[in-house]
Amino acid sequence: MRRYLKKDSPMGKKKFKHLVVIGHPDKKSFCYNGIFSTIVRELEDNNETFEIIDVYEDKLHRNREELIEDYKKLVNWSTHI
């Protein structure tokens, strides 16, 4: 599982926990380089708390059961997917 920058929301602002899921094999694609990058940039710019699951990168993960448990934890942790 690939995880990226995680920031806490500023005080006084409602804290959302975002889970961003990407699964595109081509990092030069519009899906990855356009939409995904914009979402991550906006979350960073607004100091939002977030985690990222890259299902394409995770396909090489050997322990599927562990990976599934990690996904479940992230889904339960998040307020927005």
C-alpha positions, 0 to 999 in steps of 0.5 A: 500500500502506498501512502502519501502526505498526511496533514491535519486540518487547521483548528476550528475547521471540521476535520474530514478524513479523505481516502483517495483511491487510484488504480491507473497503470500509466502515471502519464495519463490524464486520470493519474496526472490530471484528475488524481494530481489535482485532487491531491494538490487541493487536499494539500493546499487546504491542509486536509487529512488524507490517505491514498490507496494505489491499487495498481501499485498494490497488485504486487503486494504478496500478502493479500490478507494483510492488504485487505485488512489495511484497506478495511481500516482505511475505509473505516477511518475515512469520512470521505472516499 
